[in-house]
Amino acid sequence: LGVVDIHVRIDPEIGIRDELVARNLYRIAQEASNNALKHSHAARLTLELSRRGPAVTLKVTDDGIGLPPGFNPAAVHSLGYQLVLALTRQMRGELEVAGEAGTRVTIRFEAN
């Protein structure tokens, strides 16, 4: 592994009070970051956690090699992806994985 420049941006008004949601966000950020560090050959990794009203968004973005052409998230059966999907669903959220030049994992859900 080479040196990776890591940036973390957390909205100071995030206000996540639910312990399960906080734990799920941590595990999702951990899994997405580990995948980026292992597979992307990225020089930069950014984690962003933001909130607008009840809508919370977690984005983990890298500037690495991106995803293979024709990438289909529905066809991914890795344990890491299945974990992220299960944790997202547990929060009644949506998961998006995209990227041609770099990869972006986005989780969106409504928080109280």
Backbone hydrogen bonds, N-H to C=O, Kabsch-Sander energy under -0.5 kcal/mol:
donor,donor_aa,acceptor,acceptor_aa,energy
5,D,43,A,-3.1
6,I,4,V,-0.7
7,H,45,L,-2.8
9,R,47,L,-3.0
11,D,49,L,-3.0
14,I,11,D,-1.8
17,R,15,G,-0.8
19,E,17,R,-0.6
22,A,18,D,-2.5
23,R,19,E,-2.5
24,N,20,L,-2.6
25,L,21,V,-2.7
26,Y,22,A,-2.1
27,R,23,R,-2.5
28,I,24,N,-2.7
29,A,25,L,-2.6
30,Q,26,Y,-2.6
31,E,27,R,-2.7
32,A,28,I,-2.7
33,S,29,A,-2.3
34,N,30,Q,-2.6
35,N,31,E,-2.4
36,A,32,A,-2.1
37,L,33,S,-2.7
38,K,34,N,-2.3
39,H,35,N,-2.8
40,S,35,N,-0.5
40,S,36,A,-1.7
42,A,36,A,-0.6
45,L,5,D,-2.7
46,T,61,T,-3.1
47,L,7,H,-2.8
48,E,59,K,-2.8
49,L,9,R,-2.7
50,S,57,T,-2.6
52,R,55,A,-2.6
55,A,52,R,-1.9
56,V,54,P,-0.5
56,V,109,F,-3.2
57,T,50,S,-2.5
58,L,107,I,-2.4
59,K,48,E,-2.7
60,V,105,V,-2.4
61,T,46,T,-2.8
61,T,59,K,-0.5
62,D,103,T,-2.4
63,D,44,R,-1.5
65,I,40,S,-2.4
67,L,99,G,-2.1
71,F,68,P,-1.6
75,A,72,N,-1.9
76,V,73,P,-1.5
82,Q,78,S,-2.4
83,L,79,L,-2.4
84,V,80,G,-2.3
85,L,81,Y,-2.7
86,A,82,Q,-2.4
87,L,83,L,-2.7
88,T,84,V,-2.3
89,R,85,L,-2.5
90,Q,86,A,-2.1
91,M,87,L,-1.0
91,M,88,T,-0.7
92,R,89,R,-1.9
93,G,88,T,-2.6
94,E,108,R,-2.8
96,E,106,T,-2.5
98,A,104,R,-2.4
102,G,100,E,-0.7
103,T,62,D,-0.6
104,R,98,A,-3.4
105,V,60,V,-2.6
106,T,96,E,-3.0
106,T,104,R,-0.5
107,I,58,L,-2.6
108,R,94,E,-2.1
109,F,56,V,-2.1
111,A,54,P,-3.3
